[in-house]
Amino acid sequence: MSIALPRIACVRAPHLPVQLERQRHPELAEHPLLISGRPWEPHIILDADDLARDAGVVPGLRVSQATRLCPSAVVIPADEAAYQALHTLLAEALLSVTDRLETVDWGNFRLAVGDLGRTYATPVALGQALSAALAVLPGCDVRVGLADQRFTAERAASAAAPGSWIAVAPGEERRFLAAFPISVLPLEPETARRLRLLGLDTLGALARVPRRALVAQFDATLGFCHDLATGNDPRPVQPDALPPVLEAQRECEPPLRDRDAVQMVLARQVARLAETLQHRGYQAQGLQLQLVDEDGAPHTGMARASPGRWSACWRA
């Protein structure tokens, strides 16, 4: 007899860039590791291992800030192509189980699996199938969480042992979540501080407080967090759509020779593409630009996205 499957599977390869660099540089095993830079932000931390994070380093810090917080850290330039290749390999393996897959970030996915009962009769069979698919990444730490609720599945994946999976049965969400700290919730730092002062430092403690009292004391955000703590999360998996491919071209005749004029043309092209992305409901971190000189030689640069604006970061 088949048993109803959990609706959602979360698959996590935590710190995928760090994992790859650890494999490449085993001699750095005892050192905190920082990975820096993207083409449009070369001096910003992209990823940091747990040793560096314990020292206060988080992605988005400048390298100079991160090394002050963690002076013993080794900084490695990012190899985005390699990280993307590993991420793609993992995604392709998961697509052998279901095509209803949502990418969260590198090595982090959500899958809608509740309708796979004809293929996998039990949660155990599904967990084993996912574990077998993840064997394409030997030596990598990949974990799986299964649950009816998205937040619970995410926490199950975070608690699973490397290479293993945890399934949370329907009705067991609140008990499973109780021991997790409130730091796993989407809380503002000041709100988290106030909750701890009230002795509400775990999800179990938060869940025992009436939802209405939390909303009255704080705001509606606490109502949502209370829902998560009690295992009530209606958010669905949103399967990936194909990314858009947008282009904007401008031919300058005669060729531009003044750098300021070139920058002005590039800025206009970036603005056109950014406006199109916004109208279509997409977000982006950067755009790739290519300039072809009068001899036909290409030159590549990037435009960096900042809140509400784009700024060109040209590198010939």
ABEGO torsion letter per residue (X at the ends): XBBBBBABBBBBBBGAAAAAAAAABAAAAABBBBBBEBAABAABBABBBAAAAAAGBBBGBBAAAAAAABAABBBBBBBAAAAAAAAAAAAAAAAAABABBBBABBGBBBBBAAAAAAABABAAAAAAAAAAAAAABBGBBBBBBBBABAAAAAAAAAABBBGBBBBBBBGAAAAAAAABBAAABBBBAAAAAAAAAAGBABAAAAAABBAAAAAAABBAAAAAAAAAAAGBBABBBBBBBBBBBBBBBBBBOBBBABAAAAAAAAAAAAAAAAAAAAAAGBBBABBBBBBBBAAGBBBBBBBBBBBGBBBBBBBX
